[in-house]
Amino acid sequence: MFEAFFSLMGFMKCADDTLEPGIEKIAIYGNHEGPQHVARQLSSGRWTSKFSDKLDAEHTTPDVVTCPTYGGVIRYMKRFFDGMPPKLPPLHPPPARLITVHGGPLVR
C-alpha cells in the first residue's frame, strides 16, 4: 500500500540507503501488521522522521527508528530531487463537482 502510493508520486524501488547526489530517498518500515512508518533522507545523508504533529526527529541511519511498533525497513525507494516536494497523486474518485439545478457549475 505505501509502496504503491509513493510510486504514484514518482518514487521507484532502490537497493539501499546510500546517499546519491540529486536523489531523494525514503525508507518504509513495517512489522507483522504491514507498513507502519516512513523516513526521508536529507541532502546531508541524515534521515528525518515525523512522529507526531509536534515531534520531528533527525537521525543518522534508518536503523535508529527500528522498533516493535514500526518494525524495520522493508523497502527503500528513491526519486530524482528537483527541489520541490513530491506531487500528490490525483484523488480517486475525484472531488465532487457542485452544479446548479440547471446543470451548470455552481459559482459563488
Gaussian input, Z-matrix of N, CA and C with variables (Angstrom, degrees):
# hf/3-21g

backbone

0 1
 N
 C     1     B1
 C     2     B2     1     A1
 N     3     B3     2     A2     1     D1
 C     4     B4     3     A3     2     D2
 C     5     B5     4     A4     3     D3
 N     6     B6     5     A5     4     D4
 C     7     B7     6     A6     5     D5
 C     8     B8     7     A7     6     D6
 N     9     B9     8     A8     7     D7
 C    10    B10     9     A9     8     D8
 C    11    B11    10    A10     9     D9
 N    12    B12    11    A11    10    D10
 C    13    B13    12    A12    11    D11
 C    14    B14    13    A13    12    D12
 N    15    B15    14    A14    13    D13
 C    16    B16    15    A15    14    D14
 C    17    B17    16    A16    15    D15
 N    18    B18    17    A17    16    D16
 C    19    B19    18    A18    17    D17
 C    20    B20    19    A19    18    D18
 N    21    B21    20    A20    19    D19
 C    22    B22    21    A21    20    D20
 C    23    B23    22    A22    21    D21
 N    24    B24    23    A23    22    D22
 C    25    B25    24    A24    23    D23
 C    26    B26    25    A25    24    D24
 N    27    B27    26    A26    25    D25
 C    28    B28    27    A27    26    D26
 C    29    B29    28    A28    27    D27
 N    30    B30    29    A29    28    D28
 C    31    B31    30    A30    29    D29
 C    32    B32    31    A31    30    D30
 N    33    B33    32    A32    31    D31
 C    34    B34    33    A33    32    D32
 C    35    B35    34    A34    33    D33
 N    36    B36    35    A35    34    D34
 C    37    B37    36    A36    35    D35
 C    38    B38    37    A37    36    D36
 N    39    B39    38    A38    37    D37
 C    40    B40    39    A39    38    D38
 C    41    B41    40    A40    39    D39
 N    42    B42    41    A41    40    D40
 C    43    B43    42    A42    41    D41
 C    44    B44    43    A43    42    D42
 N    45    B45    44    A44    43    D43
 C    46    B46    45    A45    44    D44
 C    47    B47    46    A46    45    D45
 N    48    B48    47    A47    46    D46
 C    49    B49    48    A48    47    D47
 C    50    B50    49    A49    48    D48
 N    51    B51    50    A50    49    D49
 C    52    B52    51    A51    50    D50
 C    53    B53    52    A52    51    D51
 N    54    B54    53    A53    52    D52
 C    55    B55    54    A54    53    D53
 C    56    B56    55    A55    54    D54
 N    57    B57    56    A56    55    D55
 C    58    B58    57    A57    56    D56
 C    59    B59    58    A58    57    D57
 N    60    B60    59    A59    58    D58
 C    61    B61    60    A60    59    D59
 C    62    B62    61    A61    60    D60
 N    63    B63    62    A62    61    D61
 C    64    B64    63    A63    62    D62
 C    65    B65    64    A64    63    D63
 N    66    B66    65    A65    64    D64
 C    67    B67    66    A66    65    D65
 C    68    B68    67    A67    66    D66
 N    69    B69    68    A68    67    D67
 C    70    B70    69    A69    68    D68
 C    71    B71    70    A70    69    D69
 N    72    B72    71    A71    70    D70
 C    73    B73    72    A72    71    D71
 C    74    B74    73    A73    72    D72
 N    75    B75    74    A74    73    D73
 C    76    B76    75    A75    74    D74
 C    77    B77    76    A76    75    D75
 N    78    B78    77    A77    76    D76
 C    79    B79    78    A78    77    D77
 C    80    B80    79    A79    78    D78
 N    81    B81    80    A80    79    D79
 C    82    B82    81    A81    80    D80
 C    83    B83    82    A82    81    D81
 N    84    B84    83    A83    82    D82
 C    85    B85    84    A84    83    D83
 C    86    B86    85    A85    84    D84
 N    87    B87    86    A86    85    D85
 C    88    B88    87    A87    86    D86
 C    89    B89    88    A88    87    D87
 N    90    B90    89    A89    88    D88
 C    91    B91    90    A90    89    D89
 C    92    B92    91    A91    90    D90
 N    93    B93    92    A92    91    D91
 C    94    B94    93    A93    92    D92
 C    95    B95    94    A94    93    D93
 N    96    B96    95    A95    94    D94
 C    97    B97    96    A96    95    D95
 C    98    B98    97    A97    96    D96
 N    99    B99    98    A98    97    D97
 C   100   B100    99    A99    98    D98
 C   101   B101   100   A100    99    D99
 N   102   B102   101   A101   100   D100
 C   103   B103   102   A102   101   D101
 C   104   B104   103   A103   102   D102
 N   105   B105   104   A104   103   D103
 C   106   B106   105   A105   104   D104
 C   107   B107   106   A106   105   D105
 N   108   B108   107   A107   106   D106
 C   109   B109   108   A108   107   D107
 C   110   B110   109   A109   108   D108
 N   111   B111   110   A110   109   D109
 C   112   B112   111   A111   110   D110
 C   113   B113   112   A112   111   D111
 N   114   B114   113   A113   112   D112
 C   115   B115   114   A114   113   D113
 C   116   B116   115   A115   114   D114
 N   117   B117   116   A116   115   D115
 C   118   B118   117   A117   116   D116
 C   119   B119   118   A118   117   D117
 N   120   B120   119   A119   118   D118
 C   121   B121   120   A120   119   D119
 C   122   B122   121   A121   120   D120
 N   123   B123   122   A122   121   D121
 C   124   B124   123   A123   122   D122
 C   125   B125   124   A124   123   D123
 N   126   B126   125   A125   124   D124
 C   127   B127   126   A126   125   D125
 C   128   B128   127   A127   126   D126
 N   129   B129   128   A128   127   D127
 C   130   B130   129   A129   128   D128
 C   131   B131   130   A130   129   D129
 N   132   B132   131   A131   130   D130
 C   133   B133   132   A132   131   D131
 C   134   B134   133   A133   132   D132
 N   135   B135   134   A134   133   D133
 C   136   B136   135   A135   134   D134
 C   137   B137   136   A136   135   D135
 N   138   B138   137   A137   136   D136
 C   139   B139   138   A138   137   D137
 C   140   B140   139   A139   138   D138
 N   141   B141   140   A140   139   D139
 C   142   B142   141   A141   140   D140
 C   143   B143   142   A142   141   D141
 N   144   B144   143   A143   142   D142
 C   145   B145   144   A144   143   D143
 C   146   B146   145   A145   144   D144
 N   147   B147   146   A146   145   D145
 C   148   B148   147   A147   146   D146
 C   149   B149   148   A148   147   D147
 N   150   B150   149   A149   148   D148
 C   151   B151   150   A150   149   D149
 C   152   B152   151   A151   150   D150
 N   153   B153   152   A152   151   D151
 C   154   B154   153   A153   152   D152
 C   155   B155   154   A154   153   D153
 N   156   B156   155   A155   154   D154
 C   157   B157   156   A156   155   D155
 C   158   B158   157   A157   156   D156
 N   159   B159   158   A158   157   D157
 C   160   B160   159   A159   158   D158
 C   161   B161   160   A160   159   D159
 N   162   B162   161   A161   160   D160
 C   163   B163   162   A162   161   D161
 C   164   B164   163   A163   162   D162
 N   165   B165   164   A164   163   D163
 C   166   B166   165   A165   164   D164
 C   167   B167   166   A166   165   D165
 N   168   B168   167   A167   166   D166
 C   169   B169   168   A168   167   D167
 C   170   B170   169   A169   168   D168
 N   171   B171   170   A170   169   D169
 C   172   B172   171   A171   170   D170
 C   173   B173   172   A172   171   D171
 N   174   B174   173   A173   172   D172
 C   175   B175   174   A174   173   D173
 C   176   B176   175   A175   174   D174
 N   177   B177   176   A176   175   D175
 C   178   B178   177   A177   176   D176
 C   179   B179   178   A178   177   D177
 N   180   B180   179   A179   178   D178
 C   181   B181   180   A180   179   D179
 C   182   B182   181   A181   180   D180
 N   183   B183   182   A182   181   D181
 C   184   B184   183   A183   182   D182
 C   185   B185   184   A184   183   D183
 N   186   B186   185   A185   184   D184
 C   187   B187   186   A186   185   D185
 C   188   B188   187   A187   186   D186
 N   189   B189   188   A188   187   D187
 C   190   B190   189   A189   188   D188
 C   191   B191   190   A190   189   D189
 N   192   B192   191   A191   190   D190
 C   193   B193   192   A192   191   D191
 C   194   B194   193   A193   192   D192
 N   195   B195   194   A194   193   D193
 C   196   B196   195   A195   194   D194
 C   197   B197   196   A196   195   D195
 N   198   B198   197   A197   196   D196
 C   199   B199   198   A198   197   D197
 C   200   B200   199   A199   198   D198
 N   201   B201   200   A200   199   D199
 C   202   B202   201   A201   200   D200
 C   203   B203   202   A202   201   D201
 N   204   B204   203   A203   202   D202
 C   205   B205   204   A204   203   D203
 C   206   B206   205   A205   204   D204
 N   207   B207   206   A206   205   D205
 C   208   B208   207   A207   206   D206
 C   209   B209   208   A208   207   D207
 N   210   B210   209   A209   208   D208
 C   211   B211   210   A210   209   D209
 C   212   B212   211   A211   210   D210
 N   213   B213   212   A212   211   D211
 C   214   B214   213   A213   212   D212
 C   215   B215   214   A214   213   D213
 N   216   B216   215   A215   214   D214
 C   217   B217   216   A216   215   D215
 C   218   B218   217   A217   216   D216
 N   219   B219   218   A218   217   D217
 C   220   B220   219   A219   218   D218
 C   221   B221   220   A220   219   D219
 N   222   B222   221   A221   220   D220
 C   223   B223   222   A222   221   D221
 C   224   B224   223   A223   222   D222
 N   225   B225   224   A224   223   D223
 C   226   B226   225   A225   224   D224
 C   227   B227   226   A226   225   D225
 N   228   B228   227   A227   226   D226
 C   229   B229   228   A228   227   D227
 C   230   B230   229   A229   228   D228
 N   231   B231   230   A230   229   D229
 C   232   B232   231   A231   230   D230
 C   233   B233   232   A232   231   D231
 N   234   B234   233   A233   232   D232
 C   235   B235   234   A234   233   D233
 C   236   B236   235   A235   234   D234
 N   237   B237   236   A236   235   D235
 C   238   B238   237   A237   236   D236
 C   239   B239   238   A238   237   D237
 N   240   B240   239   A239   238   D238
 C   241   B241   240   A240   239   D239
 C   242   B242   241   A241   240   D240
 N   243   B243   242   A242   241   D241
 C   244   B244   243   A243   242   D242
 C   245   B245   244   A244   243   D243
 N   246   B246   245   A245   244   D244
 C   247   B247   246   A246   245   D245
 C   248   B248   247   A247   246   D246
 N   249   B249   248   A248   247   D247
 C   250   B250   249   A249   248   D248
 C   251   B251   250   A250   249   D249
 N   252   B252   251   A251   250   D250
 C   253   B253   252   A252   251   D251
 C   254   B254   253   A253   252   D252
 N   255   B255   254   A254   253   D253
 C   256   B256   255   A255   254   D254
 C   257   B257   256   A256   255   D255
 N   258   B258   257   A257   256   D256
 C   259   B259   258   A258   257   D257
 C   260   B260   259   A259   258   D258
 N   261   B261   260   A260   259   D259
 C   262   B262   261   A261   260   D260
 C   263   B263   262   A262   261   D261
 N   264   B264   263   A263   262   D262
 C   265   B265   264   A264   263   D263
 C   266   B266   265   A265   264   D264
 N   267   B267   266   A266   265   D265
 C   268   B268   267   A267   266   D266
 C   269   B269   268   A268   267   D267
 N   270   B270   269   A269   268   D268
 C   271   B271   270   A270   269   D269
 C   272   B272   271   A271   270   D270
 N   273   B273   272   A272   271   D271
 C   274   B274   273   A273   272   D272
 C   275   B275   274   A274   273   D273
 N   276   B276   275   A275   274   D274
 C   277   B277   276   A276   275   D275
 C   278   B278   277   A277   276   D276
 N   279   B279   278   A278   277   D277
 C   280   B280   279   A279   278   D278
 C   281   B281   280   A280   279   D279
 N   282   B282   281   A281   280   D280
 C   283   B283   282   A282   281   D281
 C   284   B284   283   A283   282   D282
 N   285   B285   284   A284   283   D283
 C   286   B286   285   A285   284   D284
 C   287   B287   286   A286   285   D285
 N   288   B288   287   A287   286   D286
 C   289   B289   288   A288   287   D287
 C   290   B290   289   A289   288   D288
 N   291   B291   290   A290   289   D289
 C   292   B292   291   A291   290   D290
 C   293   B293   292   A292   291   D291
 N   294   B294   293   A293   292   D292
 C   295   B295   294   A294   293   D293
 C   296   B296   295   A295   294   D294
 N   297   B297   296   A296   295   D295
 C   298   B298   297   A297   296   D296
 C   299   B299   298   A298   297   D297
 N   300   B300   299   A299   298   D298
 C   301   B301   300   A300   299   D299
 C   302   B302   301   A301   300   D300
 N   303   B303   302   A302   301   D301
 C   304   B304   303   A303   302   D302
 C   305   B305   304   A304   303   D303
 N   306   B306   305   A305   304   D304
 C   307   B307   306   A306   305   D305
 C   308   B308   307   A307   306   D306
 N   309   B309   308   A308   307   D307
 C   310   B310   309   A309   308   D308
 C   311   B311   310   A310   309   D309
 N   312   B312   311   A311   310   D310
 C   313   B313   312   A312   311   D311
 C   314   B314   313   A313   312   D312
 N   315   B315   314   A314   313   D313
 C   316   B316   315   A315   314   D314
 C   317   B317   316   A316   315   D315
 N   318   B318   317   A317   316   D316
 C   319   B319   318   A318   317   D317
 C   320   B320   319   A319   318   D318
 N   321   B321   320   A320   319   D319
 C   322   B322   321   A321   320   D320
 C   323   B323   322   A322   321   D321

   B1=1.4461
   B2=1.5344
   B3=1.3401
   B4=1.4547
   B5=1.5249
   B6=1.3323
   B7=1.4587
   B8=1.5296
   B9=1.3124
   B10=1.4668
   B11=1.5273
   B12=1.3203
   B13=1.4667
   B14=1.5289
   B15=1.3382
   B16=1.4594
   B17=1.5282
   B18=1.3128
   B19=1.4702
   B20=1.5234
   B21=1.3356
   B22=1.4672
   B23=1.5316
   B24=1.3278
   B25=1.4648
   B26=1.5320
   B27=1.3262
   B28=1.4587
   B29=1.5150
   B30=1.3409
   B31=1.4660
   B32=1.5219
   B33=1.3384
   B34=1.4609
   B35=1.5275
   B36=1.3148
   B37=1.4631
   B38=1.5238
   B39=1.3272
   B40=1.4590
   B41=1.5201
   B42=1.3117
   B43=1.4608
   B44=1.5208
   B45=1.3529
   B46=1.4631
   B47=1.5228
   B48=1.3341
   B49=1.4570
   B50=1.5270
   B51=1.3353
   B52=1.4597
   B53=1.5278
   B54=1.3293
   B55=1.4600
   B56=1.5239
   B57=1.3282
   B58=1.4668
   B59=1.5213
   B60=1.3404
   B61=1.4647
   B62=1.5305
   B63=1.3239
   B64=1.4531
   B65=1.5148
   B66=1.3359
   B67=1.4650
   B68=1.5255
   B69=1.3144
   B70=1.4647
   B71=1.5262
   B72=1.3258
   B73=1.4649
   B74=1.5204
   B75=1.3251
   B76=1.4552
   B77=1.5304
   B78=1.3146
   B79=1.4587
   B80=1.5241
   B81=1.3256
   B82=1.4629
   B83=1.5209
   B84=1.3276
   B85=1.4593
   B86=1.5271
   B87=1.3171
   B88=1.4497
   B89=1.5094
   B90=1.3211
   B91=1.4677
   B92=1.5292
   B93=1.3198
   B94=1.4695
   B95=1.5306
   B96=1.3358
   B97=1.4709
   B98=1.5266
   B99=1.3339
   B100=1.4595
   B101=1.5149
   B102=1.3416
   B103=1.4626
   B104=1.5314
   B105=1.3510
   B106=1.4588
   B107=1.5269
   B108=1.3340
   B109=1.4698
   B110=1.5240
   B111=1.3324
   B112=1.4674
   B113=1.5242
   B114=1.3234
   B115=1.4665
   B116=1.5220
   B117=1.3368
   B118=1.4649
   B119=1.5222
   B120=1.3207
   B121=1.4608
   B122=1.5238
   B123=1.3238
   B124=1.4602
   B125=1.5222
   B126=1.3290
   B127=1.4720
   B128=1.5272
   B129=1.3307
   B130=1.4652
   B131=1.5310
   B132=1.3412
   B133=1.4626
   B134=1.5161
   B135=1.3433
   B136=1.4638
   B137=1.5283
   B138=1.3096
   B139=1.4627
   B140=1.5164
   B141=1.3226
   B142=1.4602
   B143=1.5244
   B144=1.3199
   B145=1.4609
   B146=1.5133
   B147=1.3165
   B148=1.4618
   B149=1.5206
   B150=1.3262
   B151=1.4566
   B152=1.5235
   B153=1.3172
   B154=1.4713
   B155=1.5173
   B156=1.3223
   B157=1.4626
   B158=1.5294
   B159=1.3349
   B160=1.4561
   B161=1.5247
   B162=1.3331
   B163=1.4653
   B164=1.5241
   B165=1.3336
   B166=1.4572
   B167=1.5217
   B168=1.3163
   B169=1.4633
   B170=1.5157
   B171=1.3227
   B172=1.4603
   B173=1.5173
   B174=1.3318
   B175=1.4576
   B176=1.5223
   B177=1.3365
   B178=1.4632
   B179=1.5237
   B180=1.3176
   B181=1.4709
   B182=1.5280
   B183=1.3208
   B184=1.4632
   B185=1.5291
   B186=1.3335
   B187=1.4647
   B188=1.5239
   B189=1.3207
   B190=1.4577
   B191=1.5348
   B192=1.3185
   B193=1.4637
   B194=1.5359
   B195=1.3141
   B196=1.4648
   B197=1.5295
   B198=1.3362
   B199=1.4697
   B200=1.5274
   B201=1.3325
   B202=1.4637
   B203=1.5352
   B204=1.3323
   B205=1.4691
   B206=1.5230
   B207=1.3394
   B208=1.4647
   B209=1.5206
   B210=1.3207
   B211=1.4507
   B212=1.5156
   B213=1.3164
   B214=1.4576
   B215=1.5157
   B216=1.3184
   B217=1.4705
   B218=1.5268
   B219=1.3305
   B220=1.4662
   B221=1.5296
   B222=1.3415
   B223=1.4651
   B224=1.5210
   B225=1.3270
   B226=1.4611
   B227=1.5160
   B228=1.3266
   B229=1.4629
   B230=1.5236
   B231=1.3313
   B232=1.4655
   B233=1.5214
   B234=1.3382
   B235=1.4694
   B236=1.5164
   B237=1.3284
   B238=1.4562
   B239=1.5213
   B240=1.3302
   B241=1.4569
   B242=1.5163
   B243=1.3387
   B244=1.4553
   B245=1.5305
   B246=1.3254
   B247=1.4544
   B248=1.5147
   B249=1.3100
   B250=1.4632
   B251=1.5227
   B252=1.3378
   B253=1.4670
   B254=1.5282
   B255=1.3218
   B256=1.4643
   B257=1.5217
   B258=1.3041
   B259=1.4664
   B260=1.5223
   B261=1.3176
   B262=1.4552
   B263=1.5159
   B264=1.3174
   B265=1.4668
   B266=1.5197
   B267=1.3299
   B268=1.4674
   B269=1.5316
   B270=1.3108
   B271=1.4625
   B272=1.5274
   B273=1.3079
   B274=1.4644
   B275=1.5069
   B276=1.2757
   B277=1.4689
   B278=1.5240
   B279=1.3477
   B280=1.4645
   B281=1.5279
   B282=1.3401
   B283=1.4592
   B284=1.5211
   B285=1.3121
   B286=1.4639
   B287=1.5319
   B288=1.3088
   B289=1.4587
   B290=1.5156
   B291=1.3214
   B292=1.4615
   B293=1.5193
   B294=1.3164
   B295=1.4651
   B296=1.5203
   B297=1.3056
   B298=1.4658
   B299=1.5173
   B300=1.3302
   B301=1.4738
   B302=1.5168
   B303=1.3188
   B304=1.4677
   B305=1.5162
   B306=1.3363
   B307=1.4594
   B308=1.5039
   B309=1.3225
   B310=1.4590
   B311=1.5101
   B312=1.3456
   B313=1.4654
   B314=1.5183
   B315=1.3011
   B316=1.4589
   B317=1.5224
   B318=1.3028
   B319=1.4659
   B320=1.5192
   B321=1.3013
   B322=1.4770
   B323=1.4818
   A1=110.54
   A2=118.83
   A3=121.49
   A4=109.85
   A5=116.40
   A6=120.93
   A7=110.75
   A8=117.34
   A9=120.97
   A10=110.59
   A11=117.04
   A12=121.20
   A13=110.35
   A14=117.13
   A15=119.76
   A16=111.82
   A17=118.71
   A18=121.22
   A19=110.44
   A20=116.78
   A21=120.68
   A22=111.86
   A23=117.03
   A24=121.39
   A25=111.79
   A26=117.82
   A27=120.72
   A28=115.65
   A29=117.74
   A30=120.04
   A31=109.84
   A32=115.67
   A33=121.32
   A34=108.31
   A35=117.03
   A36=121.62
   A37=110.13
   A38=115.85
   A39=120.95
   A40=108.74
   A41=116.37
   A42=121.37
   A43=114.82
   A44=117.58
   A45=117.27
   A46=111.45
   A47=115.18
   A48=121.68
   A49=113.51
   A50=118.21
   A51=121.87
   A52=110.14
   A53=116.50
   A54=121.82
   A55=109.88
   A56=116.48
   A57=122.63
   A58=107.71
   A59=119.15
   A60=120.76
   A61=111.21
   A62=116.39
   A63=122.11
   A64=114.29
   A65=117.25
   A66=122.06
   A67=108.94
   A68=116.81
   A69=122.51
   A70=107.35
   A71=116.59
   A72=120.77
   A73=110.40
   A74=114.20
   A75=121.27
   A76=108.49
   A77=115.11
   A78=122.04
   A79=106.85
   A80=116.74
   A81=121.95
   A82=107.31
   A83=116.01
   A84=122.45
   A85=109.52
   A86=116.05
   A87=119.91
   A88=112.25
   A89=114.19
   A90=120.94
   A91=107.68
   A92=118.27
   A93=121.48
   A94=112.97
   A95=117.28
   A96=121.33
   A97=112.46
   A98=117.84
   A99=121.30
   A100=111.84
   A101=117.99
   A102=121.86
   A103=111.36
   A104=116.36
   A105=120.88
   A106=114.85
   A107=118.24
   A108=120.21
   A109=108.85
   A110=115.63
   A111=121.33
   A112=108.37
   A113=116.78
   A114=123.01
   A115=107.96
   A116=116.02
   A117=121.68
   A118=109.81
   A119=115.71
   A120=120.64
   A121=109.84
   A122=115.84
   A123=122.51
   A124=109.60
   A125=117.27
   A126=120.64
   A127=112.17
   A128=117.94
   A129=122.34
   A130=112.32
   A131=116.27
   A132=120.92
   A133=112.30
   A134=117.02
   A135=120.60
   A136=108.40
   A137=116.42
   A138=122.30
   A139=110.01
   A140=117.13
   A141=121.84
   A142=109.36
   A143=114.47
   A144=122.10
   A145=109.20
   A146=116.25
   A147=122.27
   A148=106.41
   A149=116.57
   A150=121.09
   A151=113.20
   A152=117.02
   A153=121.83
   A154=106.69
   A155=116.45
   A156=118.30
   A157=111.50
   A158=117.48
   A159=121.20
   A160=113.94
   A161=117.89
   A162=119.55
   A163=112.01
   A164=115.64
   A165=123.26
   A166=106.24
   A167=116.94
   A168=120.81
   A169=109.60
   A170=115.78
   A171=121.97
   A172=106.76
   A173=116.94
   A174=120.81
   A175=110.66
   A176=115.23
   A177=120.57
   A178=113.74
   A179=116.99
   A180=121.14
   A181=109.07
   A182=117.59
   A183=119.65
   A184=112.63
   A185=117.42
   A186=121.20
   A187=113.45
   A188=118.17
   A189=121.75
   A190=111.22
   A191=117.40
   A192=121.80
   A193=112.15
   A194=117.77
   A195=121.35
   A196=110.18
   A197=115.85
   A198=121.82
   A199=107.94
   A200=119.01
   A201=120.19
   A202=113.46
   A203=117.18
   A204=120.05
   A205=111.53
   A206=117.81
   A207=121.73
   A208=112.92
   A209=117.39
   A210=121.02
   A211=109.65
   A212=115.59
   A213=121.47
   A214=110.71
   A215=115.86
   A216=120.41
   A217=108.71
   A218=115.90
   A219=120.92
   A220=111.79
   A221=117.01
   A222=119.63
   A223=109.51
   A224=116.15
   A225=122.47
   A226=106.95
   A227=115.83
   A228=121.17
   A229=108.00
   A230=115.59
   A231=120.07
   A232=110.50
   A233=113.95
   A234=121.01
   A235=107.39
   A236=116.19
   A237=119.91
   A238=107.09
   A239=116.42
   A240=120.67
   A241=110.00
   A242=116.29
   A243=122.03
   A244=111.76
   A245=117.06
   A246=120.88
   A247=113.96
   A248=116.33
   A249=121.69
   A250=109.79
   A251=116.91
   A252=118.25
   A253=110.10
   A254=117.87
   A255=119.47
   A256=110.80
   A257=116.04
   A258=120.90
   A259=108.88
   A260=115.76
   A261=119.77
   A262=109.83
   A263=117.75
   A264=119.98
   A265=110.29
   A266=117.14
   A267=120.09
   A268=110.66
   A269=115.21
   A270=119.67
   A271=110.04
   A272=116.23
   A273=121.32
   A274=108.44
   A275=122.35
   A276=125.20
   A277=110.59
   A278=116.35
   A279=118.79
   A280=109.84
   A281=117.38
   A282=119.53
   A283=110.99
   A284=115.85
   A285=121.01
   A286=110.29
   A287=116.02
   A288=122.20
   A289=107.11
   A290=117.01
   A291=120.68
   A292=109.85
   A293=116.01
   A294=121.00
   A295=109.87
   A296=115.96
   A297=121.76
   A298=108.84
   A299=116.41
   A300=120.39
   A301=111.15
   A302=118.14
   A303=122.76
   A304=112.84
   A305=117.08
   A306=120.96
   A307=116.01
   A308=118.05
   A309=120.97
   A310=111.38
   A311=117.59
   A312=119.64
   A313=111.65
   A314=116.13
   A315=121.66
   A316=107.90
   A317=116.51
   A318=122.08
   A319=107.95
   A320=116.64
   A321=119.95
   A322=110.09
   D1=-52.48
   D2=178.64
   D3=-61.82
   D4=-44.14
   D5=-177.23
   D6=-60.84
   D7=-42.91
   D8=179.34
   D9=-64.51
   D10=-41.55
   D11=179.38
   D12=-61.51
   D13=-49.41
   D14=-179.00
   D15=-67.78
   D16=-29.34
   D17=174.33
   D18=-61.16
   D19=-38.81
   D20=178.20
   D21=-65.41
   D22=-21.09
   D23=179.35
   D24=-96.30
   D25=10.13
   D26=174.51
   D27=98.58
   D28=3.61
   D29=177.78
   D30=-85.14
   D31=149.07
   D32=175.59
   D33=-131.39
   D34=158.52
   D35=179.52
   D36=-59.69
   D37=145.96
   D38=171.60
   D39=-143.79
   D40=168.32
   D41=-168.90
   D42=-80.75
   D43=-34.39
   D44=-170.85
   D45=-157.83
   D46=-172.44
   D47=-176.81
   D48=-96.46
   D49=15.16
   D50=-179.47
   D51=-60.38
   D52=131.80
   D53=178.30
   D54=-66.55
   D55=129.68
   D56=177.14
   D57=-127.46
   D58=121.86
   D59=179.16
   D60=-56.35
   D61=136.17
   D62=178.24
   D63=79.11
   D64=6.48
   D65=-178.09
   D66=-120.81
   D67=134.95
   D68=172.89
   D69=-103.89
   D70=129.21
   D71=-179.01
   D72=-117.42
   D73=151.96
   D74=172.94
   D75=-128.58
   D76=153.63
   D77=173.80
   D78=-118.34
   D79=125.18
   D80=177.56
   D81=-100.31
   D82=127.05
   D83=-178.60
   D84=-103.43
   D85=146.13
   D86=177.10
   D87=-151.13
   D88=158.87
   D89=174.73
   D90=-130.53
   D91=-162.15
   D92=-176.81
   D93=-63.43
   D94=-15.05
   D95=178.64
   D96=-93.73
   D97=-3.17
   D98=-179.70
   D99=110.54
   D100=-166.48
   D101=-178.84
   D102=-61.49
   D103=139.50
   D104=-175.58
   D105=-129.08
   D106=-24.68
   D107=-170.32
   D108=-159.54
   D109=157.44
   D110=175.12
   D111=-135.96
   D112=135.72
   D113=172.76
   D114=-116.89
   D115=152.76
   D116=-177.68
   D117=-121.06
   D118=137.80
   D119=178.19
   D120=-82.73
   D121=133.29
   D122=176.95
   D123=-87.62
   D124=164.94
   D125=-178.97
   D126=-63.66
   D127=-19.00
   D128=177.39
   D129=-77.66
   D130=-13.35
   D131=-175.45
   D132=99.09
   D133=-14.73
   D134=175.66
   D135=-76.13
   D136=170.82
   D137=-177.32
   D138=-120.20
   D139=154.51
   D140=177.61
   D141=-130.30
   D142=143.39
   D143=178.54
   D144=-134.13
   D145=144.66
   D146=174.94
   D147=-105.56
   D148=117.39
   D149=-177.76
   D150=-100.65
   D151=-17.04
   D152=175.37
   D153=-168.83
   D154=-179.93
   D155=178.74
   D156=-69.85
   D157=-10.15
   D158=-179.02
   D159=-115.62
   D160=-5.86
   D161=-173.82
   D162=-131.76
   D163=111.59
   D164=170.00
   D165=-111.01
   D166=139.81
   D167=-179.36
   D168=-127.55
   D169=145.31
   D170=173.89
   D171=-111.26
   D172=135.78
   D173=-178.37
   D174=-138.40
   D175=159.67
   D176=-172.94
   D177=-75.38
   D178=-36.31
   D179=-179.13
   D180=-139.06
   D181=160.51
   D182=176.41
   D183=-63.27
   D184=-28.78
   D185=-176.78
   D186=-63.48
   D187=-23.12
   D188=-178.69
   D189=-59.66
   D190=-30.25
   D191=-176.17
   D192=-86.24
   D193=-12.09
   D194=-178.89
   D195=-57.07
   D196=127.27
   D197=-179.25
   D198=-162.91
   D199=168.67
   D200=179.37
   D201=-59.42
   D202=-34.62
   D203=-178.40
   D204=-67.76
   D205=-48.54
   D206=-177.55
   D207=-91.89
   D208=-20.94
   D209=-173.51
   D210=78.02
   D211=-151.14
   D212=178.47
   D213=-118.44
   D214=178.25
   D215=179.69
   D216=-66.66
   D217=124.04
   D218=177.44
   D219=-107.33
   D220=-14.68
   D221=179.83
   D222=-162.63
   D223=136.70
   D224=168.16
   D225=-104.38
   D226=141.58
   D227=176.78
   D228=-136.65
   D229=157.00
   D230=-179.33
   D231=-143.01
   D232=160.93
   D233=173.48
   D234=-147.32
   D235=156.47
   D236=174.04
   D237=-69.33
   D238=130.24
   D239=-175.70
   D240=-95.62
   D241=119.35
   D242=-179.13
   D243=-105.01
   D244=11.74
   D245=-178.92
   D246=88.69
   D247=-5.78
   D248=-178.80
   D249=-111.90
   D250=151.65
   D251=174.78
   D252=-65.08
   D253=156.86
   D254=177.92
   D255=-60.62
   D256=147.12
   D257=176.94
   D258=-81.85
   D259=131.50
   D260=177.75
   D261=-68.76
   D262=143.38
   D263=178.23
   D264=-69.03
   D265=159.32
   D266=177.80
   D267=-60.50
   D268=149.85
   D269=177.42
   D270=-71.98
   D271=141.84
   D272=176.82
   D273=-126.34
   D274=114.04
   D275=-4.44
   D276=-73.65
   D277=164.31
   D278=179.26
   D279=-65.33
   D280=161.16
   D281=179.23
   D282=-60.69
   D283=154.28
   D284=-179.78
   D285=-63.87
   D286=145.15
   D287=176.69
   D288=-105.21
   D289=120.03
   D290=-178.99
   D291=-81.75
   D292=133.77
   D293=179.87
   D294=-130.16
   D295=159.91
   D296=177.02
   D297=-80.92
   D298=172.90
   D299=178.94
   D300=-64.26
   D301=-16.69
   D302=178.83
   D303=-93.77
   D304=0.72
   D305=177.07
   D306=93.77
   D307=-6.04
   D308=178.55
   D309=-83.22
   D310=164.07
   D311=179.37
   D312=-65.54
   D313=144.08
   D314=177.90
   D315=-80.70
   D316=117.93
   D317=-178.50
   D318=-115.83
   D319=132.27
   D320=178.25
   D321=-106.25

